[in-house]
Amino acid sequence: MVRGKTQMRRIENATSRQVTFSKRRNGLLKKAFELSVLCDAEVALIVFSPRGKLYEFASSGMQETIERYMRHTKDNRTKPTEQNMQHLKTETANMVKKIELLESSKRKLLGESLASCTLEELQQIEQQLERSVSSVRARKTQVYKEQIEQLQEKERVLAAENARLYEKCGTQPGKGSNDPQKESMGYDESSPSSDVETELFIGPPEGRPKRSLQQNR
């Protein structure tokens, strides 16, 4: 019968979990003992059960092994090896060179320190600037298009809102009512039709010819 692969997750059943812990603990302690005997290694193992019970194994003494471990980690933290120091120096030198190259390239792109450049280097700088300008112009065109689309969308929204308001008011766009000033404007005394003189005479009939004669004179 082939044994299935154990899934690496917490065992929910308490009994199965305890049985598995006992088996795996014993196997781990056995492996630690075999490693110390077969390979003449200093081995220390500490295990706490889910209930807090301690299980340990030490080939030379637990306290001695722990003290040795503490001394070893302290020495590694406070005293880096010569190889590590040399590696750090090399990395620092490489970073300084990269920074200098980047600063020089930046100055040349800004039009500075060009006296030492060859014709080929100048052509490369020119091509790089042209590519940069093309990228900037393409991005600017894209931004313009996006802004135009946004404005067109706002225009459509406002047109729809305007049509809705016209429909609510019962009128049509572009066909408003007549000018109220023209409708309310009455008789204009300065118009040609109003500039008419009337000869109204009140009195006896014999007085009319005399007035006409006086006016003719």
C-alpha positions in Angstrom: 0.0 0.0 0.0 1.4 3.4 -1.0 1.4 6.0 1.7 -0.1 9.3 0.6 1.8 12.6 0.9 1.1 14.4 4.2 -0.2 17.9 3.8 1.7 20.6 5.6 -1.0 22.1 7.7 -2.2 22.0 11.3 -4.0 18.8 12.3 -7.4 19.6 13.5 -8.1 16.4 15.4 -6.5 16.7 18.9 -5.8 12.9 19.2 -4.2 12.6 15.8 -2.2 15.8 16.5 -0.8 14.3 19.7 0.1 11.0 18.1 1.8 12.7 15.3 3.8 14.9 17.7 5.0 11.9 19.7 6.1 10.1 16.6 7.8 13.0 14.9 9.5 14.1 18.2 11.0 10.7 18.8 12.2 10.5 15.2 13.8 14.0 15.5 15.6 13.1 18.8 16.8 9.9 17.2 18.2 11.7 14.1 20.0 14.2 16.4 21.6 11.4 18.3 22.7 9.6 15.2 24.1 12.9 13.7 26.2 13.5 16.8 27.6 9.9 16.9 28.1 9.3 13.2 29.6 12.7 12.3 31.2 13.6 15.7 29.1 16.8 15.7 28.0 18.9 18.6 24.2 18.8 18.5 21.7 20.5 20.7 17.9 20.1 20.2 15.1 21.8 22.1 11.4 21.0 21.6 8.4 22.3 23.5 5.1 20.4 23.2 1.8 22.2 22.6 1.2 21.9 26.4 4.5 23.5 27.2 6.5 20.3 28.1 10.2 20.5 27.3 12.1 17.8 25.4 15.8 18.3 24.7 18.9 16.5 23.6 22.5 17.7 23.8 25.6 15.7 22.8 28.0 17.8 24.9 25.7 19.6 27.4 22.9 22.0 26.6 24.3 25.0 28.5 27.8 24.7 26.9 26.3 24.4 23.4 24.1 27.5 24.0 27.0 29.5 25.3 29.1 28.5 22.3 26.3 29.5 20.0 26.0 32.9 21.7 29.7 33.6 21.4 29.7 32.6 17.7 26.8 34.9 16.8 28.2 37.8 18.7 31.6 37.5 17.0 29.9 37.4 13.6 27.9 40.5 14.4 30.7 42.7 15.8 33.7 41.5 13.8 33.1 41.1 10.1 35.7 39.0 8.3 38.4 40.4 6.1 36.6 38.9 3.1 33.4 40.7 3.9 35.3 44.0 4.4 37.0 43.6 1.0 33.6 42.9 -0.6 32.1 46.0 0.9 35.0 48.1 -0.3 34.6 46.8 -3.8 30.9 47.4 -3.9 31.5 51.0 -2.6 34.1 51.7 -5.3 31.7 50.4 -8.0 28.9 52.6 -6.7 31.1 55.7 -6.7 32.1 55.0 -10.4 28.5 54.5 -11.4 27.5 57.8 -9.7 30.3 59.7 -11.5 29.2 58.3 -14.8 25.6 59.3 -14.2 26.6 62.8 -13.2 28.8 63.2 -16.3 26.0 61.9 -18.6 23.6 64.3 -16.9 25.9 67.3 -17.5 26.4 66.4 -21.1 22.6 66.1 -21.7 22.3 69.6 -20.2 24.8 70.9 -22.7 27.7 71.2 -20.2 31.2 69.7 -20.3 31.1 69.0 -24.0 34.6 70.1 -24.8 36.1 66.7 -24.2 33.4 64.9 -26.3 34.3 63.3 -29.6 32.2 63.6 -32.7 30.7 60.2 -32.1 29.8 61.0 -28.5 28.2 64.3 -29.7 26.1 62.4 -32.3 25.0 59.9 -29.6 24.0 62.8 -27.3 22.1 64.4 -30.1 20.2 61.2 -31.0 19.4 60.7 -27.4 18.0 64.2 -27.0 15.9 63.7 -30.2 14.4 60.5 -28.8 13.7 62.3 -25.6 12.0 65.2 -27.4 10.0 62.8 -29.5 8.8 61.0 -26.3 7.9 64.3 -24.7 5.9 65.5 -27.7 4.1 62.2 -28.0 3.1 62.4 -24.4 2.0 66.0 -24.8 -0.2 65.1 -27.8 -1.7 62.3 -25.8 -2.5 64.7 -22.9 -4.1 67.1 -25.4 -6.3 64.3 -26.8 -7.4 63.2 -23.4 -8.3 66.8 -22.5 -10.2 67.3 -25.7 -12.1 64.1 -25.1 -13.0 65.2 -21.6 -14.2 68.6 -22.9 -16.3 66.8 -25.6 -17.8 64.6 -23.0 -18.7 67.6 -20.8 -20.2 69.3 -23.9 -22.4 66.3 -24.5 -23.5 66.2 -20.9 -24.3 69.9 -21.0 -26.2 69.6 -24.3 -28.3 66.7 -22.8 -29.0 68.8 -19.7 -29.9 71.8 -21.8 -32.3 69.7 -23.9 -33.9 68.3 -20.8 -34.5 71.7 -19.4 -36.0 72.9 -22.7 -38.3 69.9 -22.7 -39.3 70.6 -19.1 -40.1 74.2 -19.9 -42.1 73.2 -23.0 -39.9 75.1 -25.5 -37.6 74.1 -28.2 -33.9 75.1 -28.4 -33.4 78.1 -30.7 -37.1 78.9 -30.8 -37.8 81.1 -27.9 -40.7 83.5 -27.5 -40.8 86.9 -29.2 -39.0 89.8 -27.7 -41.1 91.1 -24.8 -39.8 94.6 -25.4 -41.1 94.5 -28.9 -44.4 93.2 -27.8 -44.8 95.8 -25.0 -43.5 98.7 -27.1 -46.5 100.8 -27.9 -47.0 104.0 -29.9 -43.7 105.7 -30.8 -44.1 109.4 -31.2 -40.9 109.6 -33.3 -42.1 107.2 -35.9 -43.1 108.7 -39.3 -46.7 107.5 -39.0 -47.1 109.5 -35.8 -45.7 112.8 -37.3 -49.1 114.0 -38.5 -50.5 117.5 -37.8 -54.3 117.8 -37.6 -56.1 121.0 -38.0 -58.9 120.9 -35.5 -60.9 124.1 -35.2 -63.4 124.8 -32.5 -65.6 127.8 -33.0 -68.0 129.4 -35.5 -67.6 128.4 -39.2 -66.8 132.0 -40.3 -63.6 131.9 -38.4 -62.0 129.1 -40.4 -61.2 131.0 -43.7 -59.4 133.7 -41.8 -57.1 131.2 -40.1 -56.5 129.6 -43.4 -55.5 132.8 -45.0 -53.2 133.6 -42.1 -51.5 130.3 -42.4 -51.0 130.8 -46.2 -49.3 134.0 -45.6 
